[in-house]
Amino acid sequence: QVQLMESGGGLVQAGASLRLSCAASGHTLSTYAMGWFRQAPGKEREFVAALAWSGGLTDYADSVKGRFTISRDNAKSTVWLQMSSLKPEDTAVYYCAAVGGMTRWYLGVGAHEYEYWGQGTQVTVAS
């Protein structure tokens, strides 16, 4: 069983940067594909970024491409989402997610593809 906990959210001005962290306990993340999703009020949870467990392969939603970067440190069982040039439309609760048993190149873009979820961290971007 993998437990995930996000941190690093907060209230920032448009154009600012934030780095979200996702720390795992209960199991190493070294063979888990990871993802970040977000959910704004009244909207469905949407894909933000994905990271394969090997090879550094990544995928991003078009809305964040070039502004957000997903990365991991397997030794620390931590995944990060570096967010820059934040916009008010980035306001949401951000969730990290993990799935095991996949190929090393697997990138999950759908919420249904993930087994484990954190509780979320709020990001609010003021205009």
N, C-alpha and C positions, 0 to 999 in steps of 0.2 A: 504494500500500500504506500502510495506516494502522497505526502502532504505538501501543498504549495502555499506560500505566503508572499503576497505582493507588498511592496512598500515604495515610497518615493513620490507619491502623488501630492497634489497641493493646488493652491491658487496662484496663477502667474498671469502676467500681462502678455498680450499678443506679441509674438516675436521672440519670446523667451525660450529657454530650453529646460528640460527636465529629464532625469534619468530614473526610470522605474526599475526596480529589482524584483526578482522572483526567486526566493530561496526554497529549496526542497529539503525535506526531511523524510526519513523512513526508507529511502532508497537513493542510490546515486543516479544522477541524470545522464550519465555518459552514453547510454544507449536509448535515450528517449528523444523522440522528435518533439520540439517545443513550438508553442504558438502564443501570440498575443491577440486578444480580441478586445472589443470595447462595446459598450452599450450606453447610448444616450437616452434620456427620459422619453418614453413613448415610442422608442424605436427598437428594432430587433438587434440582437447581438451581431456584430459584424467583424469580419476578419481584418486584422491589422498587419501582422507579420508572422512568418514561419521560419524555422531553422531546423535543418536536418541534423541528425545526431553525428554525422561524419562528413567531412569534406567542405564544411563551411557553406553549404548551399542554403540560400535564403529566397524568400518570396515576400512581396509586399503588396498591399492594396495600392491601387493607383493614387488614391487620395493622400498617401503618406510617402510615396516613393520619392527618394531624394532628400527627405527631411528626417525620417526615422531610420534607426539602425538596430537590428536585433543581434545579440551576441551571447556567448556563453563561456563559462569557466567550469569545466566538468569537475576539476579538483575541488572546487568550492560548491559544486551543485547549485550554481546560481546562473540565472539568465537575466539579461538586461534588455531594456528597450530605451535607447537614447533618442530623445525627441527634441528636435530643434525647429526654429521658425514656427512655433506653435500658433495656431489659429483658433478663434472662438469655436469653430465647428469641430475642433478636436476635443471639446468638452465631453466627458463621458466617464463612466466607471470602466477601468481597464482591468482585464483579467488575463492571467497567464494560464496556460494549459499544457498538458503533457500526454504523450501516448507512447507506449512501448511495443516491442515486437514487430517493428516495421523495418523495412530496408534502410540502409544507411543514407540513402538519398531521398527518403520520403519527406514530402512537404505537405502538411495538412492545411487546407484553406477553409474547411467547413467545421463548424463547432461540433457537429456530430461525430467527427473523426477523432476526437480527443476523449481520453478516459478520466483524466484528473484535472481539477480546476482549483484555483485559489479563490479567495473570498472577494477579491477586487480591491482596487484603490482608486479614489476619486481624483480626477484631473479636471480642473476648471480653468479655462483660459478667458480672461477678461479682455474686452475690446478697448 
